[in-house]
């Protein structure tokens, strides 16, 4: 019997102009496909000129300057269309989609489609089963009492995954894919009977509980942090009147 974490997976990651999925833009993105653990990788990359300023804080994270993107990046509309098409194609092929902190990257892709193509991620996935595996949600649920941060770098260290160049979309996508395989192996006794489709449904419940627990913690410490329980991406905000 082949478990989901031993089979084909695709992984998606972006680098952006900032951390606001509603307003910020994609500057680079990658989809990585691997059919078996240790197997050959098929990598698709996009470099995008976002058409807006790239803050120095964002460049400090991923190294992509506005000048570089203007000279080497593609126009957003066709690039975003291709990117969404590749994500949809992998889902249609039956491959679970690995996305670290899915509500950010997938919401961002949805907003870019709405902004540049008058479309949506939901529309692109119409009739296509979406089965997302989010290493952040999985790790938080399966090892919930572990203290410390849970960034991708932290998860790679925890599960023995090599991360060659953090905050590069290709490196991050591959690392997230390997972390998901490692999580599956480590918690096999709790995961082996579940399909990727069942895990997708469960993660929505787990993420909502994790978000509410985080809100409670912030409230107890005097902060009011906004919490969104939607997973794997947030519905579009209603248009302003």
Order of alpha helices (4+ residues) and beta strands (2+ residues): beta-beta-beta-alpha-alpha-beta-alpha-beta-alpha-alpha-beta-alpha-alpha-alpha-alpha-alpha
